Amino acid sequence: MAVALAVSLDAPKLAAKLDVTGIPAGATTLTISRRSPSGSDAGVRGAVGRAVSGTTFSIRDYELPLDTTVTYTVTVYQGSTVVGTASAIFSISYGLCEAWLVDLARPTNSLQVLIESMNELDYPVPSGIHRVLDRRAPVVVALAAWTPETELIVLTETLDERDQARYLLGSGYPFLLRTTPSPGVGNMYLAPSEFVEERFLTLGAAPDRRFRISCVQVERPDPGIYVPLAPNTYANVKSTFATYAALKAGVANYDALAYTYPAGVTNPNPPWPPDDV
C-alpha cells in the first residue's frame, strides 16, 4: 500500500488534522512540510524527523495561515532513504475580524481575540553616529535593521479567556499572532517582553480584559524544538477509565485519547496564577 496523506479541519482551534496512512514496514522517521503560495516551506511542528512505528501517523498543524491555500507533503524515511511520499492541498476559509493567539507550547490553549490596536512597527537600526570636528556631517556606521518591536493590544471577554491569555503570555514562549491576510498581518511570531492586564469596564464584576503586550517579532521557532503537547493528562485518563479494558473500549486510538479533554472542561490549563489559595 502506498503512502497517503489526508488533511481535514480540526474545528475547535482551526487546525489542520494530518493523517498519514500506508507507512511501509521498516520505516523509521517521517517529516511533514507545508508550502505556502510564496514558495516558502515550513516543517509542521512535531512532525520533523518524527520517529514512527506502525502504518499510520496523525498530527495537527495549528499554525496554518488562514484563508491561504497550502500544499502539505509527507516524506517517509528508512534511515536516510526515502521510502514513500505523498502530498495534499488544503485551506481554511475564515473571513472573520477576530484574530488568534496561538500558544506554541500548548496549542490547545490558543484563543480567539479581538485586536484593539497594533498601530506601529518600530524597527531599531543598530548604528554608531560619530561627530567629527571641522566636519558638518557625522560619520555613521550601521548594520541591517533589527526585527520590529510593537505594542499589541487585544481584548478578552470571559474569565476563561483571561486565564488562557495569562497562561500564554506568561509561559516565556514566543506565540503566533494568526490573522487573515486582509489586515496586513497574516502569521507573525512574537516574543513578549511585558504585558499589562487591564480592567477597562467600570463594573468591577465584568470579566472583560484588555491585554497590552510589548513584544518583538521573532523568526518562527524551530519546529523540532518547540513540539506541541496534547491536552489530555495521565491523571484525567486514570480518573476516567477504571481499567485498561475500559480505556480500549472507550476510545478508538491514541490520537482520540490524547485530544480528549476532561469532562466538562474546554480549557485544559489551570488559572495562572491560582486565585483560590
Secondary structure by P-SEA (a helix, b strand, c coil): ccbbbbbbbbcccbbbbbbbccccccccbbbbbbbccccccccccccccccccccbbbbbbccccccbbbbbbbbbbcccccccccccccbbbbcccccccccccccccbbbbbbccccbbbbbbbbbbbbbccccbbbbbbcccccbbbbbbbbbccaaaaaaaaaaaaccbbbbbcccccccccbbbbbbcbbbbbbccccccccbbbbbbbcccccccccccccccccccaaaaaaccccaaaaaaccccaaaaaacccccccccccccccccc
